[in-house]
């Protein structure tokens, strides 16, 4: 049976294959062939010991550092092509690698190797009255499809987390990072082969057209789960069009609410760290909500701090007029409250206390991370109770919503859905479970 036939019998409709152009037919065949190969080696990986997986992860980390020059040369090609295509500074920042970032990527693999292996963990169990021993144990999901945009570090993060959790990585990166991703996967496959492991534990899918994404996310029976990581359009397309189970990783329209009880210096520090540390990432602060009970001088200090840091403030001039601020305010549209800026821009609004803040958040939040700066613990607790988000930070920057900061090593993404995982997704979130019954010949009456 061919890869195409196999995918057809498992729910992917290939009845119109004959109508495809030769290039498109070849692309589809490549995706399905690689998915078939991934499925074929998934059972072998599921039986790898923790020591075996750790050996491969550490070897991959060393190989990436040793091949830094090759990786940076490939990345330079992507950066140059991106500039010619007019990619924004924020996208170029996501795409760009340097020696320090390569070392950081390798460090992520070493951290994952040091983490407990979730596979085989007994979640619960008991002995039934008839003597059968019942246990629920963690098992790999199987073949993990990953669709992501211009962040080559995700290529290695996905490989590392997939391998440690016993999953085969089927990676569909973006065309903008094709040279970087190709080199990274080439190195990872060489490491696997050198250590006697199947190269097909990690594979890179074609990215010439968007159709290859559809091939991946409809490969029922071959792919066990697909995880999109990127902008709102990508995530929406994958989640709504997939016939394979999908885990939604959301965009980050993150807010910080500055309460009247806050230490203003501390609140400003939290806001600036969340906004300016790395504006192009999903945990960046995009909106600051300011308690109307704060004096105008405090509001002006907050806005001055943003302007001094080079952040453009978007808002309603009438709403912010009480601050008597002399700086420039860009008129905010409805879109300003809803979208990620991913740049040195922020939306600002004065609200009526914690209730006003949480009502605004309920309307516009993407459910990623919301933060409160307050010294009144009652306000903090009310904020936590009212806000529906994957992460709620009390007197802490939104930048902390990150798998590495949570102690997970590298992360596969930040899930903003409520099933099957929520928040930073580490190793346990990449497993399912199975029930094991151990008896001595018992039959059910």
Residue pairs with C-beta under 8 A, 6 or more apart in sequence:
1 9
3 29
3 32
3 33
3 35
3 36
4 14
4 17
4 28
4 29
4 32
6 32
6 36
6 221
6 222
7 14
7 32
7 35
7 36
7 219
7 220
7 221
7 222
8 14
9 221
10 219
10 220
10 221
10 222
11 218
11 220
11 221
11 243
12 32
12 215
12 218
12 219
12 220
12 243
13 218
14 28
17 25
17 28
20 28
23 208
24 209
24 211
27 206
27 208
27 209
27 211
27 212
27 215
28 211
28 212
28 215
30 205
30 206
30 212
31 205
31 206
31 212
31 215
31 216
31 219
32 215
32 219
32 222
34 170
34 200
34 203
34 205
35 143
35 145
35 170
35 216
35 219
35 222
35 223
36 222
37 200
37 203
38 143
38 168
38 170
38 200
38 203
38 222
38 223
39 142
39 143
39 168
39 222
40 200
41 168
41 198
41 200
41 201
42 140
42 142
42 143
42 167
42 168
44 198
45 140
45 163
45 166
45 167
45 168
45 198
45 201
46 119
46 139
46 140
46 166
48 166
48 197
50 117
50 119
52 197
53 113
53 117
53 163
53 164
53 166
54 113
54 164
55 195
56 163
56 191
56 192
56 195
56 197
57 109
57 110
57 112
57 113
57 160
57 163
57 164
58 109
58 110
58 113
59 191
59 194
59 195
60 106
60 109
60 156
60 159
60 160
60 187
60 188
60 191
61 106
61 107
61 109
61 110
61 113
62 106
63 187
63 188
63 190
63 191
64 71
64 102
64 105
64 106
64 109
64 156
64 184
64 187
65 102
65 103
65 106
67 183
67 187
68 99
68 102
68 103
70 183
70 187
71 97
71 102
71 180
71 183
71 184
71 187
72 97
72 98
72 99
72 102
74 179
74 180
74 182
74 183
75 95
75 96
75 97
75 152
75 179
75 180
75 183
77 179
78 95
78 152
78 176
78 177
78 178
78 179
78 180
79 92
79 95
79 96
81 176
81 179
82 91
82 92
82 95
82 150
82 176
83 92
85 176
87 95
87 150
87 176
88 342
88 343
89 280
89 343
90 279
90 280
90 342
90 343
91 149
91 150
91 176
91 280
93 278
93 280
94 149
94 150
94 151
94 280
94 281
95 150
95 151
95 152
95 176
95 177
95 180
97 152
97 153
97 180
101 153
104 153
105 153
105 156
105 157
106 156
108 153
108 156
108 157
108 160
108 404
108 409
108 410
109 156
109 160
109 409
109 410
111 404
111 409
111 410
112 160
112 161
112 164
112 409
112 410
112 427
113 164
114 409
115 164
115 408
115 409
115 426
115 427
116 427
117 164
117 427
118 138
118 165
118 427
118 428
118 430
118 431
119 138
119 139
119 140
119 165
119 166
119 431
120 137
120 138
121 137
121 138
121 428
122 135
122 136
122 137
123 136
123 137
123 138
123 433
124 135
124 136
125 133
125 134
125 135
125 136
126 133
126 134
127 133
127 134
128 134
130 439
130 442
131 439
131 440
131 442
132 437
132 438
132 439
132 442
133 437
133 438
133 439
134 435
134 436
134 437
135 435
135 436
135 438
136 433
136 434
136 435
136 436
137 433
137 434
137 436
138 428
138 431
138 432
138 433
139 166
139 431
139 432
139 433
139 434
140 165
140 166
140 167
140 430
140 431
140 432
141 165
141 167
141 224
141 225
141 430
141 431
141 432
142 167
142 168
142 224
142 225
143 167
143 168
143 170
143 222
143 223
143 224
143 225
144 158
144 162
144 167
144 168
144 169
144 170
144 223
144 224
144 225
144 226
144 227
144 430
145 170
145 171
145 172
145 216
145 217
145 219
145 223
145 225
145 226
145 227
145 244
146 154
146 158
146 169
146 170
146 171
146 172
146 226
146 227
146 229
146 412
147 172
147 213
147 216
147 217
147 226
147 227
147 228
147 229
147 230
147 234
147 238
148 154
148 158
148 171
148 172
148 173
148 174
148 228
148 229
148 230
148 234
149 173
149 174
149 176
149 177
149 229
149 230
149 231
149 234
150 174
150 176
150 177
151 177
151 229
152 173
152 177
152 180
152 181
152 184
154 173
154 229
155 171
155 173
155 177
155 180
155 181
155 184
155 185
155 204
156 184
156 188
156 410
157 410
157 411
157 412
158 169
158 171
158 412
159 169
159 171
159 185
159 188
159 202
160 409
160 410
161 409
161 410
161 411
161 412
161 426
161 427
161 430
162 168
162 169
162 202
162 412
162 430
163 169
163 201
163 202
164 427
165 427
165 428
165 430
165 431
166 431
167 224
167 430
168 200
168 201
168 202
169 201
169 202
169 203
170 203
170 205
170 216
170 223
171 181
171 185
171 202
171 203
171 204
171 205
172 204
172 205
172 207
172 212
172 213
172 216
173 181
173 204
173 207
174 207
174 230
175 207
175 208
178 207
181 204
182 204
185 202
185 203
185 204
188 202
189 199
189 202
192 198
192 199
192 201
192 202
193 199
205 212
205 216
206 212
213 237
213 238
214 241
216 223
216 226
216 244
217 223
217 226
217 238
217 241
217 242
217 243
217 244
217 246
218 241
218 242
218 243
218 244
219 244
220 243
220 244
223 244
224 244
224 245
225 244
225 245
225 246
225 247
226 238
226 242
226 244
226 245
226 246
226 247
227 246
227 247
227 249
227 412
227 413
227 425
228 234
228 235
228 237
228 238
228 239
228 246
228 248
228 249
229 235
229 249
229 412
229 413
231 251
231 340
232 251
232 339
232 340
232 366
235 248
235 249
235 250
235 251
238 246
239 246
239 248
247 413
247 415
247 417
247 420
247 421
247 425
248 415
248 416
248 417
249 412
249 413
249 414
249 415
249 416
249 425
250 282
250 366
250 367
250 368
250 390
250 414
250 415
250 416
250 417
251 282
251 340
251 366
251 368
251 416
252 281
252 282
252 283
252 284
252 286
252 340
252 366
252 368
252 369
252 398
252 414
253 286
253 287
253 338
253 339
253 340
253 364
253 365
253 366
253 368
254 274
254 282
254 283
254 284
254 285
254 286
254 287
254 366
254 368
254 369
254 370
254 371
254 398
254 401
255 285
255 286
255 287
255 288
255 289
255 357
255 360
255 361
255 364
255 365
255 370
255 371
256 267
256 270
256 271
256 274
256 285
256 287
256 288
256 289
256 370
256 371
256 372
256 373
256 398
257 288
257 289
257 290
257 291
257 351
257 354
257 357
257 358
257 361
257 370
257 371
257 372
257 373
257 374
257 383
258 264
258 267
258 271
258 288
258 289
258 290
258 291
258 294
258 302
258 373
259 291
259 353
259 354
259 372
259 373
259 374
259 375
259 376
259 379
260 291
260 293
260 294
260 353
261 374
261 375
261 376
261 379
262 291
262 373
262 374
262 375
263 373
263 375
264 294
264 298
264 301
264 302
266 373
266 395
267 302
267 373
268 301
268 302
268 305
270 371
270 373
270 395
270 396
270 397
271 285
271 288
271 302
271 305
271 306
271 373
272 305
272 306
272 309
272 311
273 397
273 399
274 283
274 284
274 285
274 371
274 397
274 398
274 399
275 284
275 285
275 286
275 306
275 309
275 311
275 344
275 346
276 309
276 310
276 311
276 344
277 284
277 397
277 399
278 284
278 399
279 341
279 342
279 343
279 344
280 342
280 343
281 342
281 399
282 340
282 368
282 414
283 368
283 369
283 398
283 399
283 400
283 401
283 402
283 414
284 340
284 341
284 342
284 398
284 399
285 346
285 371
285 397
285 398
285 399
286 339
286 340
286 341
286 346
286 347
287 337
287 346
287 347
287 348
287 349
287 364
288 302
288 306
288 346
288 347
288 348
288 349
289 348
289 349
289 350
289 351
289 356
289 357
289 360
289 361
290 299
290 302
290 348
290 349
290 350
290 351
291 350
291 351
291 352
291 353
291 354
291 357
292 322
292 350
292 351
292 352
292 353
292 356
293 353
296 322
296 323
296 324
299 320
299 322
299 323
299 325
299 350
300 323
300 324
300 325
302 348
303 313
303 320
303 323
303 325
303 327
303 348
304 325
304 327
306 313
306 346
306 348
307 313
307 327
307 328
309 344
310 344
311 344
311 345
311 346
312 328
312 330
312 344
312 345
312 346
313 327
313 328
313 329
313 330
313 346
313 347
313 348
314 329
314 330
314 331
314 332
314 336
314 345
314 346
314 347
314 348
315 329
315 330
315 331
315 332
315 347
315 348
315 349
316 329
316 331
316 332
316 349
317 329
317 331
319 349
319 350
320 329
320 348
320 349
320 350
322 350
323 350
329 348
330 345
332 347
332 349
336 347
337 347
337 349
337 360
337 363
337 364
338 364
340 366
341 347
349 360
351 357
351 359
351 360
353 379
354 372
354 374
354 379
354 382
354 383
354 386
355 386
357 372
357 383
358 382
358 383
358 386
358 387
361 370
361 387
361 389
362 386
362 387
362 388
365 387
365 388
365 389
366 416
367 388
367 389
367 390
367 416
368 389
368 390
368 391
368 401
368 414
368 416
369 389
369 390
369 391
369 392
369 393
369 398
369 401
369 414
370 383
370 387
370 389
370 391
370 392
370 393
370 398
371 392
371 393
371 394
371 396
371 397
371 398
372 379
372 380
372 383
372 384
372 392
372 393
372 394
372 395
373 395
374 380
374 383
374 394
374 395
380 394
380 395
383 392
383 394
384 392
384 394
389 416
390 401
390 414
390 415
390 416
390 422
390 423
391 401
391 414
391 423
391 424
393 400
393 401
399 405
401 414
401 423
401 424
402 411
402 424
403 409
403 410
403 411
403 412
403 424
403 425
403 426
404 410
404 411
406 423
406 424
406 426
408 424
408 425
408 426
408 427
409 426
409 427
411 424
411 425
411 426
412 425
412 426
412 429
412 430
413 424
413 425
414 423
414 424
414 425
415 421
415 422
415 423
415 424
415 425
415 429
416 422
420 429
420 432
421 429
